Amino acid sequence: MKVAVVVGSDSDLEYAYQACEVLKTFDLPHEVFILSAHRTPFETMDFAKNAEKEGYSVIIAMAGKAAHLPGVIASMTTLPVIGVPLSASLSGLDSLLSISQMPTGIPVATMAVDGAKNAALFAVQILALSNAEIKEKLVEYRDNLKKAVLDKNKKLKKG
């Protein structure tokens, strides 16, 4: 049970690392790849076609501008693909529209612009469906989020 985190360029690595930090919190094995739908189409195709055989269960694909990477990967695998539009141009609107407008039959779960952390959390949720240990960690993570908000509220009220 591994997660692949794929970016289209080394300039996008900061977002990949944000996702990796979340995956580390849940002790989930993961690997980062730099692949481009346009500049390395054959290598991207090989990765997508072999991802399941290589032990990956979920793929997070991040891209900016034309943002074809998540869709191209999704077209070549039945694994869940989570797309993260990046704010490389037009404040990420071009990427968001590109990733979210997949044709029927080739879905990509689309996160918010620059939403790498939520993409990793969504991957955790997918994996938690079949793994009680991951689900327990996810419940604890969410409880900690709740406690942090309530603690901040108490601190605010104390002034």
Solvent accessible surface area in square Angstrom, and as a share of the most:
residue,aa,sasa,rsa
1,M,93,0.41
2,K,60,0.25
3,V,0,0.00
4,A,0,0.00
5,V,0,0.00
6,V,0,0.00
7,V,0,0.00
8,G,12,0.12
9,S,30,0.19
10,D,98,0.51
11,S,83,0.54
12,D,17,0.09
13,L,38,0.19
14,E,102,0.46
15,Y,37,0.14
16,A,0,0.00
17,Y,117,0.45
18,Q,58,0.26
19,A,0,0.00
20,C,8,0.05
21,E,102,0.46
22,V,13,0.08
23,L,0,0.00
24,K,111,0.47
25,T,83,0.48
26,F,4,0.02
27,D,105,0.54
28,L,10,0.05
29,P,70,0.44
30,H,50,0.22
31,E,84,0.38
32,V,47,0.27
33,F,47,0.20
34,I,88,0.45
35,L,23,0.11
36,S,8,0.05
37,A,14,0.11
38,H,114,0.51
39,R,171,0.63
40,T,45,0.26
41,P,57,0.36
42,F,143,0.60
43,E,94,0.42
44,T,0,0.00
45,M,58,0.26
46,D,78,0.40
47,F,24,0.10
48,A,1,0.01
49,K,123,0.52
50,N,50,0.26
51,A,1,0.00
52,E,105,0.47
53,K,159,0.67
54,E,100,0.45
55,G,32,0.31
56,Y,11,0.04
57,S,32,0.21
58,V,0,0.00
59,I,0,0.00
60,I,0,0.00
61,A,0,0.00
62,M,0,0.00
63,A,8,0.06
64,G,18,0.17
65,K,118,0.50
66,A,50,0.38
67,A,5,0.04
68,H,87,0.39
69,L,4,0.02
70,P,0,0.00
71,G,10,0.10
72,V,41,0.24
73,I,0,0.00
74,A,9,0.07
75,S,62,0.40
76,M,54,0.24
77,T,22,0.13
78,T,132,0.77
79,L,20,0.10
80,P,54,0.34
81,V,6,0.04
82,I,1,0.00
83,G,0,0.00
84,V,0,0.00
85,P,0,0.00
86,L,3,0.01
87,S,49,0.32
88,A,56,0.44
89,S,36,0.23
90,L,133,0.66
91,S,97,0.62
92,G,0,0.00
93,L,100,0.50
94,D,34,0.18
95,S,0,0.00
96,L,56,0.28
97,L,90,0.45
98,S,35,0.22
99,I,2,0.01
100,S,51,0.33
101,Q,128,0.57
102,M,50,0.22
103,P,88,0.55
104,T,146,0.85
105,G,60,0.58
106,I,55,0.28
107,P,108,0.68
108,V,18,0.10
109,A,36,0.28
110,T,41,0.24
111,M,32,0.14
112,A,67,0.52
113,V,47,0.27
114,D,45,0.24
115,G,13,0.12
116,A,0,0.00
117,K,113,0.48
118,N,88,0.45
119,A,0,0.00
120,A,0,0.00
121,L,33,0.16
122,F,70,0.29
123,A,0,0.00
124,V,0,0.00
125,Q,62,0.28
126,I,40,0.20
127,L,7,0.03
128,A,9,0.07
129,L,157,0.78
130,S,93,0.60
131,N,45,0.23
132,A,85,0.66
133,E,113,0.51
134,I,10,0.05
135,K,115,0.49
136,E,126,0.57
137,K,54,0.23
138,L,20,0.10
139,V,81,0.46
140,E,104,0.47
141,Y,54,0.21
142,R,130,0.48
143,D,65,0.34
144,N,77,0.40
145,L,90,0.45
146,K,131,0.55
147,K,120,0.51
148,A,44,0.34
149,V,99,0.57
150,L,90,0.45
151,D,86,0.44
152,K,143,0.61
153,N,70,0.36
154,K,127,0.54
155,K,158,0.67
156,L,129,0.64
157,K,152,0.64
158,K,175,0.74
159,G,100,0.97
